[in-house]
Amino acid sequence: MTSKRKVSCYIAASLDGYIATKSDSLDWLFKVEMDGDAGYGEYMETIDTVVMGRRTYEWVMEHENGNYPYTDKKSYVFSKSAPDSDEHATFTDEAIPAFVERLRKEPGKGIWVIGGSQLLHAFLKERLIDELIISYAPVLIGDGIPLFRPMDMETEFTLLSAKQIGQFAQLHLVRK
């Protein structure tokens, strides 16, 4: 029997829990010293599907100068207003539980929920995030886009590891 495809989120956040400033800037993040790639390359070997929100997709395309960095992965963009697809990704507004159920029935590796905050919140609310890998930067940015939005439920995780990577503290957590 094949194992269920894991849905995970590999992400960085400020010490005060933000993934970007209010203006979507990550400048604060790129100033922080890091050893190697913080396990990014190894993580990328475990996935073959990326999922992101429309704003995250637009940010990636803008900051990568139109060079989509995940061409070797099946890509989905959740959006209520975007086209059906483009050369890089399939756009969808499918219900998240049905979407994940469909992907888990297909053969493949893990599924990476890249972000942003709204999409991660929607996946967490449906209890569809199996694993979190969060790299905390020792920077307080004061305000911005929160990693976690308020929820009216409790979700427990087990800490698999906590390690220092340069100036980052990386937590690897699995949902109980």
Rosetta blueprint (number, residue, H / E / L):
1 M L
2 T L
3 S L
4 K L
5 R L
6 K L
7 V E
8 S E
9 C E
10 Y E
11 I E
12 A E
13 A E
14 S E
15 L L
16 D L
17 G L
18 Y E
19 I E
20 A E
21 T L
22 K L
23 S L
24 D L
25 S L
26 L L
27 D H
28 W H
29 L H
30 F H
31 K L
32 V L
33 E L
34 M L
35 D L
36 G L
37 D L
38 A L
39 G L
40 Y H
41 G H
42 E H
43 Y H
44 M H
45 E H
46 T L
47 I E
48 D E
49 T E
50 V E
51 V E
52 M E
53 G E
54 R H
55 R H
56 T H
57 Y H
58 E H
59 W H
60 V H
61 M H
62 E H
63 H H
64 E L
65 N L
66 G L
67 N L
68 Y L
69 P L
70 Y L
71 T L
72 D L
73 K L
74 K E
75 S E
76 Y E
77 V E
78 F E
79 S L
80 K L
81 S L
82 A L
83 P L
84 D L
85 S E
86 D L
87 E L
88 H L
89 A L
90 T E
91 F E
92 T E
93 D L
94 E L
95 A L
96 I H
97 P H
98 A H
99 F H
100 V H
101 E H
102 R H
103 L H
104 R H
105 K H
106 E L
107 P L
108 G L
109 K L
110 G E
111 I E
112 W E
113 V E
114 I E
115 G E
116 G L
117 S H
118 Q H
119 L H
120 L H
121 H H
122 A H
123 F H
124 L H
125 K H
126 E L
127 R L
128 L L
129 I L
130 D L
131 E E
132 L E
133 I E
134 I E
135 S E
136 Y E
137 A E
138 P L
139 V L
140 L L
141 I L
142 G L
143 D L
144 G L
145 I E
146 P E
147 L L
148 F L
149 R L
150 P L
151 M L
152 D L
153 M L
154 E L
155 T L
156 E L
157 F E
158 T E
159 L E
160 L E
161 S E
162 A E
163 K E
164 Q E
165 I E
166 G L
167 Q L
168 F E
169 A E
170 Q E
171 L E
172 H E
173 L E
174 V E
175 R E
176 K L
